[in-house]
Amino acid sequence: MFATAIRYMAKKPKPKMKPIELKTPPEQTQTITRVIFDILKEHGPLTIANTWEHVKDVGLRGLTSKRHMKIVLRWMRERQKIRLICNHVGPHKQFLYTTWFTNPNIKPLKPRNGSSQP
C-alpha cells in the first residue's frame, strides 16, 4: 500500500500542450473551418476518415492533407466550435466529431466476426 502511494506521488504530470497556431491566412482558415463545420452539422457525428471523405467530395482547396485537416479539427476543438465524443461498444471505441448543437444519434459499431453480442 505504501509503495503504491510512493509510485503515485513520483509520477510526473502530463505536460500542458501549447495552443495550436494555424499558419494559413485568417480568410482561408475561416473558409476551411466553415466548410468542416457545415459538413459536421449536416452529416455528423463523423469519424476523421468520414470527415476527410466529405472534404474531398467538396473539393476544398485550402486543406493540403488529411494531417492538415486533423490539425484544424484540433484547433476547432480548442475554440469549442466542435466537440469530440467517444462511442463505446464493448471493448471497442470510436471517436466522433460533432457540433455542439446537434444531438448525437450515434449508431453502434458493427460487431466483429466471431463475437456475439446480445
C-alpha positions as CSV (number, residue, x, y, z in Angstrom):
1,M,0.0,0.0,0.0
2,F,2.8,2.4,0.9
3,A,4.8,1.6,-2.2
4,T,1.7,2.3,-4.4
5,A,1.3,5.7,-2.8
6,I,5.0,6.5,-3.4
7,R,4.8,5.4,-7.0
8,Y,1.7,7.5,-7.5
9,M,3.3,10.6,-6.0
10,A,6.5,10.1,-8.0
11,K,4.7,10.3,-11.4
12,K,5.2,13.5,-13.3
13,P,2.1,15.3,-14.5
14,K,1.3,15.2,-18.2
15,P,2.8,18.3,-19.8
16,K,0.4,21.1,-20.9
17,M,0.2,21.4,-24.7
18,K,0.6,24.8,-26.1
19,P,-2.3,26.2,-28.2
20,I,-2.3,25.4,-31.9
21,E,-1.4,28.3,-34.2
22,L,-2.5,27.8,-37.8
23,K,-0.2,29.0,-40.4
24,T,-2.9,29.7,-43.0
25,P,-4.2,33.3,-43.6
26,P,-7.2,34.2,-41.5
27,E,-9.6,34.3,-44.5
28,Q,-8.5,30.8,-45.6
29,T,-8.8,29.5,-42.1
30,Q,-12.3,30.9,-41.8
31,T,-13.3,29.2,-45.1
32,I,-11.8,25.9,-44.1
33,T,-13.5,25.9,-40.6
34,R,-16.9,26.9,-42.1
35,V,-16.8,24.1,-44.6
36,I,-15.8,21.5,-42.0
37,F,-18.4,22.8,-39.5
38,D,-21.1,22.6,-42.2
39,I,-20.1,19.0,-43.1
40,L,-20.2,18.0,-39.4
41,K,-23.5,19.8,-38.9
42,E,-25.1,18.1,-42.0
43,H,-23.6,14.6,-41.8
44,G,-22.3,14.4,-38.2
45,P,-21.2,12.8,-36.0
46,L,-18.3,11.7,-38.2
47,T,-15.0,9.9,-37.7
48,I,-11.9,11.6,-39.1
49,A,-11.9,9.2,-42.1
50,N,-15.5,10.0,-42.9
51,T,-14.9,13.8,-42.5
52,W,-11.9,13.6,-44.9
53,E,-14.1,11.8,-47.5
54,H,-16.7,14.6,-47.3
55,V,-14.0,17.3,-47.5
56,K,-12.5,15.6,-50.6
57,D,-16.0,15.5,-52.2
58,V,-16.5,19.2,-51.6
59,G,-13.1,19.9,-53.1
60,L,-11.8,22.4,-50.5
61,R,-8.6,23.9,-51.9
62,G,-7.2,25.3,-48.6
63,L,-6.6,21.9,-47.0
64,T,-3.4,20.3,-48.1
65,S,-3.7,16.9,-46.5
66,K,-5.6,14.7,-44.0
67,R,-3.0,15.6,-41.4
68,H,-3.7,19.3,-42.0
69,M,-7.4,18.6,-41.5
70,K,-6.7,16.9,-38.2
71,I,-4.8,19.9,-37.0
72,V,-7.6,22.2,-38.0
73,L,-10.1,19.9,-36.2
74,R,-7.9,20.1,-33.0
75,W,-7.8,23.9,-33.4
76,M,-11.6,24.0,-33.7
77,R,-11.9,21.8,-30.6
78,E,-9.7,24.2,-28.6
79,R,-12.0,27.1,-29.5
80,Q,-15.1,24.9,-28.7
81,K,-16.5,25.1,-32.2
82,I,-16.8,21.3,-32.3
83,R,-16.6,18.5,-29.8
84,L,-15.2,15.0,-29.7
85,I,-17.4,12.2,-28.4
86,C,-16.4,8.6,-27.8
87,N,-18.7,5.7,-28.7
88,H,-18.1,2.7,-26.6
89,V,-19.3,-0.7,-27.8
90,G,-17.8,-3.4,-25.6
91,P,-14.0,-3.2,-25.8
92,H,-14.1,-1.1,-29.0
93,K,-14.0,2.7,-29.1
94,Q,-15.0,5.0,-31.9
95,F,-14.2,8.8,-31.7
96,L,-16.6,11.0,-33.5
97,Y,-16.6,14.8,-34.2
98,T,-19.8,16.7,-34.0
99,T,-21.0,20.3,-33.5
100,W,-22.1,21.4,-30.0
101,F,-25.7,22.0,-31.0
102,T,-26.5,18.7,-32.7
103,N,-28.0,15.8,-30.7
104,P,-25.6,12.9,-31.3
105,N,-27.6,10.0,-32.7
106,I,-24.7,7.5,-32.5
107,K,-25.0,4.3,-34.3
108,P,-23.2,1.4,-32.6
109,L,-20.2,-0.2,-34.2
110,K,-20.8,-3.4,-36.1
111,P,-19.7,-6.4,-34.0
112,R,-16.6,-8.1,-35.5
113,N,-16.7,-11.6,-36.9
114,G,-16.7,-14.3,-34.2
115,S,-18.1,-12.0,-31.4
116,S,-21.6,-12.4,-30.4
117,Q,-23.5,-9.7,-28.6
118,P,-27.0,-9.9,-27.1
